[in-house]
Amino acid sequence: MITIRPDLTVLVAAQPVDFRKGMDALAGLVAECLSENPYAGTIFVFRSKRTDRVKILAFDGTGLILATKRLEEGQDHLDPDEEKLRFST
């Protein structure tokens, strides 16, 4: 379970990733490309090239969680010029 807390940070990678990647490969991308710690409690959101799916990577204190969501109502609309977007809840 992902707990929503006041200090939760969500990072959205605007560039698409290869959706064949699993949690270990995505954690490696977080460390290399985003220069973030995938085990720090931040939520990481990745999108597919077709922009109709997202993968969510999170660490809950006991292990990594990888969730996949298909966007049935269409596609996301992220700015492709952004390297990463940062926002907090």
DRENTORKOL-3810 file (N, C-alpha, C; in nm, 4 decimals):
REM DRENTORKOL-3810
@n.u->0.0836; n.v->-0.1165; n.w->0.0000; ca.u->0.0000; ca.v->0.0000; ca.w->0.0000; c.u->0.0891; c.v->0.1241; c.w->0.0000
@n.u->0.0574; n.v->0.2203; n.w->-0.0836; ca.u->0.1291; ca.v->0.3466; ca.w->-0.0880; c.u->0.0552; c.v->0.4454; c.w->0.0009
@n.u->0.1230; n.v->0.4933; n.w->0.1033; ca.u->0.0613; ca.v->0.5857; ca.w->0.1970; c.u->0.0790; c.v->0.7289; c.w->0.1468
@n.u->-0.0307; n.v->0.8026; n.w->0.1392; ca.u->-0.0251; ca.v->0.9431; ca.w->0.1008; c.u->0.0006; c.v->1.0231; c.w->0.2275
@n.u->0.1117; n.v->1.0949; n.w->0.2292; ca.u->0.1494; ca.v->1.1739; ca.w->0.3461; c.u->0.1833; c.v->1.3155; c.w->0.3014
@n.u->0.1809; n.v->1.4120; n.w->0.3907; ca.u->0.2024; ca.v->1.5518; ca.w->0.3516; c.u->0.3373; c.v->1.5786; c.w->0.2847
@n.u->0.4397; n.v->1.5036; n.w->0.3201; ca.u->0.5726; ca.v->1.5286; ca.w->0.2640; c.u->0.6048; c.v->1.4385; c.w->0.1436
@n.u->0.5043; n.v->1.3700; n.w->0.0890; ca.u->0.5252; ca.v->1.2796; ca.w->-0.0237; c.u->0.5664; c.v->1.3575; c.w->-0.1483
@n.u->0.6711; n.v->1.3098; n.w->-0.2149; ca.u->0.7163; ca.v->1.3686; ca.w->-0.3405; c.u->0.6885; c.v->1.2702; c.w->-0.4529
@n.u->0.6361; n.v->1.3210; n.w->-0.5623; ca.u->0.6083; ca.v->1.2405; ca.w->-0.6805; c.u->0.6895; c.v->1.2985; c.w->-0.7950
@n.u->0.7729; n.v->1.2146; n.w->-0.8584; ca.u->0.8491; ca.v->1.2572; ca.w->-0.9750; c.u->0.7925; c.v->1.1883; c.w->-1.0979
@n.u->0.7662; n.v->1.2667; n.w->-1.2007; ca.u->0.7113; ca.v->1.2149; ca.w->-1.3254; c.u->0.8169; c.v->1.2312; c.w->-1.4330
@n.u->0.8615; n.v->1.1205; n.w->-1.4904; ca.u->0.9582; ca.v->1.1264; ca.w->-1.6004; c.u->0.8816; c.v->1.1574; c.w->-1.7284
@n.u->0.9104; n.v->1.2701; n.w->-1.7900; ca.u->0.8367; ca.v->1.3127; ca.w->-1.9090; c.u->0.8772; c.v->1.2332; c.w->-2.0329
@n.u->0.9993; n.v->1.1849; n.w->-2.0373; ca.u->1.0426; ca.v->1.1043; ca.w->-2.1510; c.u->0.9940; c.v->0.9615; c.w->-2.1327
@n.u->0.9427; n.v->0.8983; n.w->-2.2383; ca.u->0.8923; ca.v->0.7611; ca.w->-2.2249; c.u->1.0043; c.v->0.6615; c.w->-2.1968
@n.u->0.9670; n.v->0.5512; n.w->-2.1330; ca.u->1.0620; ca.v->0.4437; ca.w->-2.1052; c.u->1.0152; c.v->0.3168; c.w->-2.1758
@n.u->1.1076; n.v->0.2241; n.w->-2.1919; ca.u->1.0769; ca.v->0.0930; ca.w->-2.2482; c.u->0.9911; c.v->0.0181; c.w->-2.1465
@n.u->0.8679; n.v->-0.0137; n.w->-2.1817; ca.u->0.7769; ca.v->-0.0753; ca.w->-2.0870; c.u->0.8053; c.v->-0.2227; c.w->-2.0621
@n.u->0.9079; n.v->-0.2768; n.w->-2.1243; ca.u->0.9507; ca.v->-0.4126; ca.w->-2.0913; c.u->1.0355; c.v->-0.4133; c.w->-1.9644
@n.u->1.0804; n.v->-0.2962; n.w->-1.9199; ca.u->1.1641; ca.v->-0.2873; ca.w->-1.7992; c.u->1.0823; c.v->-0.3206; c.w->-1.6754
@n.u->1.1458; n.v->-0.3933; n.w->-1.5854; ca.u->1.0841; ca.v->-0.4274; ca.w->-1.4583; c.u->1.1286; c.v->-0.3311; c.w->-1.3496
@n.u->1.0983; n.v->-0.3677; n.w->-1.2252; ca.u->1.1272; ca.v->-0.2761; ca.w->-1.1146; c.u->1.2764; c.v->-0.2512; c.w->-1.0935
@n.u->1.3601; n.v->-0.3522; n.w->-1.1126; ca.u->1.5035; ca.v->-0.3307; ca.w->-1.0922; c.u->1.5623; c.v->-0.2386; c.w->-1.1985
@n.u->1.5210; n.v->-0.2575; n.w->-1.3237; ca.u->1.5700; ca.v->-0.1707; ca.w->-1.4307; c.u->1.5195; c.v->-0.0273; c.w->-1.4131
@n.u->1.3943; n.v->-0.0107; n.w->-1.3708; ca.u->1.3414; ca.v->0.1231; ca.w->-1.3475; c.u->1.4093; c.v->0.1891; c.w->-1.2280
@n.u->1.4392; n.v->0.1119; n.w->-1.1249; ca.u->1.5136; ca.v->0.1662; ca.w->-1.0103; c.u->1.6521; c.v->0.2120; c.w->-1.0553
@n.u->1.7141; n.v->0.1372; n.w->-1.1468; ca.u->1.8426; ca.v->0.1795; ca.w->-1.2024; c.u->1.8306; c.v->0.3085; c.w->-1.2810
@n.u->1.7231; n.v->0.3248; n.w->-1.3572; ca.u->1.7004; ca.v->0.4504; ca.w->-1.4297; c.u->1.6826; c.v->0.5674; c.w->-1.3339
@n.u->1.6117; n.v->0.5443; n.w->-1.2266; ca.u->1.5918; ca.v->0.6493; ca.w->-1.1260; c.u->1.7268; c.v->0.6951; c.w->-1.0721
@n.u->1.8124; n.v->0.6000; n.w->-1.0378; ca.u->1.9438; ca.v->0.6336; ca.w->-0.9821; c.u->2.0331; c.v->0.7019; c.w->-1.0855
@n.u->2.0364; n.v->0.6493; n.w->-1.2079; ca.u->2.1260; ca.v->0.7028; ca.w->-1.3110; c.u->2.0752; c.v->0.8315; c.w->-1.3743
@n.u->1.9552; n.v->0.8290; n.w->-1.4263; ca.u->1.9050; ca.v->0.9400; ca.w->-1.5073; c.u->1.8444; c.v->1.0529; c.w->-1.4252
@n.u->1.7768; n.v->1.0183; n.w->-1.3167; ca.u->1.7131; ca.v->1.1217; ca.w->-1.2352; c.u->1.7972; c.v->1.1626; c.w->-1.1157
@n.u->1.9055; n.v->1.0892; n.w->-1.0893; ca.u->1.9932; ca.v->1.1163; ca.w->-0.9741; c.u->1.9144; c.v->1.1183; c.w->-0.8430
@n.u->1.8232; n.v->1.0246; n.w->-0.8310; ca.u->1.7415; ca.v->1.0122; ca.w->-0.7102; c.u->1.7619; c.v->0.8741; c.w->-0.6498
@n.u->1.7291; n.v->0.8611; n.w->-0.5219; ca.u->1.7363; ca.v->0.7333; ca.w->-0.4527; c.u->1.6004; c.v->0.6638; c.w->-0.4643
@n.u->1.5915; n.v->0.5507; n.w->-0.5344; ca.u->1.4621; ca.v->0.4849; ca.w->-0.5503; c.u->1.4067; c.v->0.4255; c.w->-0.4206
@n.u->1.4875; n.v->0.4217; n.w->-0.3161; ca.u->1.4458; ca.v->0.3639; ca.w->-0.1883; c.u->1.4189; c.v->0.4699; c.w->-0.0821
@n.u->1.4008; n.v->0.5959; n.w->-0.1231; ca.u->1.3831; ca.v->0.7058; ca.w->-0.0282; c.u->1.2370; c.v->0.7366; c.w->0.0026
@n.u->1.1431; n.v->0.6667; n.w->-0.0610; ca.u->1.0023; ca.v->0.6917; ca.w->-0.0340; c.u->0.9348; c.v->0.7813; c.w->-0.1366
@n.u->1.0088; n.v->0.8276; n.w->-0.2352; ca.u->0.9522; ca.v->0.9080; ca.w->-0.3430; c.u->0.8765; c.v->0.8165; c.w->-0.4384
@n.u->0.7691; n.v->0.8662; n.w->-0.4966; ca.u->0.6931; ca.v->0.7926; ca.w->-0.5971; c.u->0.7457; c.v->0.8342; c.w->-0.7344
@n.u->0.7753; n.v->0.7379; n.w->-0.8208; ca.u->0.8264; ca.v->0.7650; ca.w->-0.9553; c.u->0.7244; c.v->0.7154; c.w->-1.0567
@n.u->0.6885; n.v->0.8017; n.w->-1.1507; ca.u->0.5894; ca.v->0.7683; ca.w->-1.2522; c.u->0.6576; c.v->0.7723; c.w->-1.3886
@n.u->0.6413; n.v->0.6644; n.w->-1.4640; ca.u->0.6989; ca.v->0.6526; ca.w->-1.5978; c.u->0.5851; c.v->0.6317; c.w->-1.6971
@n.u->0.6014; n.v->0.6851; n.w->-1.8197; ca.u->0.4980; ca.v->0.6662; ca.w->-1.9206; c.u->0.5522; c.v->0.5864; c.w->-2.0374
@n.u->0.4604; n.v->0.5252; n.w->-2.1103; ca.u->0.4982; ca.v->0.4474; ca.w->-2.2281; c.u->0.5128; c.v->0.5398; c.w->-2.3488
@n.u->0.5715; n.v->0.4879; n.w->-2.4530; ca.u->0.5909; ca.v->0.5667; ca.w->-2.5748; c.u->0.4561; c.v->0.6053; c.w->-2.6363
@n.u->0.3576; n.v->0.5168; n.w->-2.6281; ca.u->0.2247; ca.v->0.5467; ca.w->-2.6828; c.u->0.1442; c.v->0.6395; c.w->-2.5925
@n.u->0.1962; n.v->0.6690; n.w->-2.4748; ca.u->0.1360; ca.v->0.7573; ca.w->-2.3731; c.u->-0.0005; c.v->0.7103; c.w->-2.3242
@n.u->-0.0307; n.v->0.5816; n.w->-2.3402; ca.u->-0.1584; ca.v->0.5318; ca.w->-2.2911; c.u->-0.1425; c.v->0.4441; c.w->-2.1666
@n.u->-0.0201; n.v->0.4358; n.w->-2.1154; ca.u->0.0075; ca.v->0.3552; ca.w->-1.9959; c.u->0.1101; c.v->0.4252; c.w->-1.9083
@n.u->0.1015; n.v->0.3996; n.w->-1.7782; ca.u->0.2013; ca.v->0.4498; ca.w->-1.6843; c.u->0.2447; c.v->0.3355; c.w->-1.5940
@n.u->0.3678; n.v->0.3438; n.w->-1.5475; ca.u->0.4194; ca.v->0.2541; ca.w->-1.4441; c.u->0.4573; c.v->0.3405; c.w->-1.3255
@n.u->0.4221; n.v->0.2936; n.w->-1.2081; ca.u->0.4492; ca.v->0.3660; ca.w->-1.0840; c.u->0.5423; c.v->0.2804; c.w->-1.0001
@n.u->0.6554; n.v->0.3393; n.w->-0.9612; ca.u->0.7543; ca.v->0.2707; ca.w->-0.8786; c.u->0.7607; c.v->0.3399; c.w->-0.7434
@n.u->0.7492; n.v->0.2612; n.w->-0.6378; ca.u->0.7513; ca.v->0.3167; ca.w->-0.5026; c.u->0.8204; c.v->0.2183; c.w->-0.4089
@n.u->0.8770; n.v->0.2707; n.w->-0.3012; ca.u->0.9354; ca.v->0.1887; ca.w->-0.1957; c.u->0.8514; c.v->0.2107; c.w->-0.0711
@n.u->0.7972; n.v->0.1035; n.w->-0.0128; ca.u->0.7086; ca.v->0.1164; ca.w->0.1026; c.u->0.7759; c.v->0.0885; c.w->0.2366
@n.u->0.9069; n.v->0.0754; n.w->0.2354; ca.u->0.9786; ca.v->0.0462; ca.w->0.3588; c.u->1.0179; c.v->-0.0997; c.w->0.3709
@n.u->0.9490; n.v->-0.1876; n.w->0.2974; ca.u->0.9820; ca.v->-0.3295; ca.w->0.3012; c.u->1.0274; c.v->-0.3822; c.w->0.1655
@n.u->0.9980; n.v->-0.3077; n.w->0.0595; ca.u->1.0367; ca.v->-0.3493; ca.w->-0.0742; c.u->0.9810; c.v->-0.2563; c.w->-0.1793
@n.u->1.0251; n.v->-0.2781; n.w->-0.3033; ca.u->0.9765; ca.v->-0.1966; ca.w->-0.4139; c.u->0.8381; c.v->-0.2443; c.w->-0.4572
@n.u->0.7552; n.v->-0.1493; n.w->-0.4963; ca.u->0.6230; ca.v->-0.1760; ca.w->-0.5518; c.u->0.6242; c.v->-0.1256; c.w->-0.6950
@n.u->0.5768; n.v->-0.2061; n.w->-0.7891; ca.u->0.5632; ca.v->-0.1642; ca.w->-0.9280; c.u->0.4181; c.v->-0.1839; c.w->-0.9684
@n.u->0.3523; n.v->-0.0753; n.w->-1.0042; ca.u->0.2126; ca.v->-0.0803; ca.w->-1.0485; c.u->0.2056; c.v->-0.0304; c.w->-1.1921
@n.u->0.1209; n.v->-0.0932; n.w->-1.2714; ca.u->0.0998; ca.v->-0.0532; ca.w->-1.4101; c.u->-0.0456; c.v->-0.0130; c.w->-1.4273
@n.u->-0.0668; n.v->0.0968; n.w->-1.5001; ca.u->-0.2027; ca.v->0.1465; ca.w->-1.5238; c.u->-0.2205; c.v->0.1763; c.w->-1.6715
@n.u->-0.3275; n.v->0.1254; n.w->-1.7296; ca.u->-0.3637; ca.v->0.1587; ca.w->-1.8678; c.u->-0.4647; c.v->0.2728; c.w->-1.8612
@n.u->-0.4400; n.v->0.3792; n.w->-1.9352; ca.u->-0.5278; ca.v->0.4952; ca.w->-1.9365; c.u->-0.6368; c.v->0.4713; c.w->-2.0416
@n.u->-0.7536; n.v->0.4340; n.w->-1.9981; ca.u->-0.8626; ca.v->0.3979; ca.w->-2.0881; c.u->-0.9228; c.v->0.5176; c.w->-2.1598
@n.u->-0.9223; n.v->0.6324; n.w->-2.0974; ca.u->-0.9877; ca.v->0.7500; ca.w->-2.1546; c.u->-0.8992; c.v->0.8270; c.w->-2.2513
@n.u->-0.7852; n.v->0.7759; n.w->-2.2854; ca.u->-0.6980; ca.v->0.8477; ca.w->-2.3777; c.u->-0.5549; c.v->0.8447; c.w->-2.3309
@n.u->-0.4864; n.v->0.9532; n.w->-2.3557; ca.u->-0.3440; ca.v->0.9591; ca.w->-2.3307; c.u->-0.3116; c.v->1.0714; c.w->-2.2340
@n.u->-0.1932; n.v->1.0617; n.w->-2.1716; ca.u->-0.1478; ca.v->1.1715; ca.w->-2.0870; c.u->-0.0956; c.v->1.2837; c.w->-2.1761
@n.u->-0.0767; n.v->1.3998; n.w->-2.1187; ca.u->-0.0329; ca.v->1.5157; ca.w->-2.1961; c.u->0.0825; c.v->1.5857; c.w->-2.1254
@n.u->0.1950; n.v->1.5167; n.w->-2.1112; ca.u->0.3125; ca.v->1.5756; ca.w->-2.0511; c.u->0.3913; c.v->1.6527; c.w->-2.1551
@n.u->0.4570; n.v->1.7564; n.w->-2.1114; ca.u->0.5408; ca.v->1.8361; ca.w->-2.2000; c.u->0.6670; c.v->1.7567; c.w->-2.2316
@n.u->0.6902; n.v->1.7151; n.w->-2.3562; ca.u->0.8061; ca.v->1.6317; ca.w->-2.3890; c.u->0.9395; c.v->1.7041; c.w->-2.3768
@n.u->0.9377; n.v->1.8377; n.w->-2.3621; ca.u->1.0623; ca.v->1.9125; ca.w->-2.3489; c.u->1.1168; c.v->1.9108; c.w->-2.2067
@n.u->1.0347; n.v->1.8720; n.w->-2.1110; ca.u->1.0785; ca.v->1.8669; ca.w->-1.9718; c.u->1.1548; c.v->1.7379; c.w->-1.9462
@n.u->1.2673; n.v->1.7466; n.w->-1.8771; ca.u->1.3419; ca.v->1.6254; ca.w->-1.8420; c.u->1.2736; c.v->1.5526; c.w->-1.7280
@n.u->1.2273; n.v->1.6278; n.w->-1.6306; ca.u->1.1497; ca.v->1.5679; ca.w->-1.5217; c.u->1.0647; c.v->1.6774; c.w->-1.4594
@n.u->0.9528; n.v->1.6381; n.w->-1.4086; ca.u->0.8633; ca.v->1.7305; ca.w->-1.3411; c.u->0.8610; c.v->1.6921; c.w->-1.1953
@n.u->0.8639; n.v->1.7884; n.w->-1.1067; ca.u->0.8624; ca.v->1.7603; ca.w->-0.9635; c.u->0.7462; c.v->1.8344; c.w->-0.8994
@n.u->0.6694; n.v->1.7627; n.w->-0.8243; ca.u->0.5621; ca.v->1.8261; ca.w->-0.7486; c.u->0.5360; c.v->1.7454; c.w->-0.6244
@n.u->0.4772; n.v->1.8081; n.w->-0.5257; ca.u->0.4450; ca.v->1.7429; ca.w->-0.3989; c.u->0.2963; c.v->1.7503; c.w->-0.3759
@n.u->0.2445; n.v->1.6508; n.w->-0.3034; ca.u->0.1020; ca.v->1.6522; ca.w->-0.2697; c.u->0.0811; c.v->1.7356; c.w->-0.1455
END
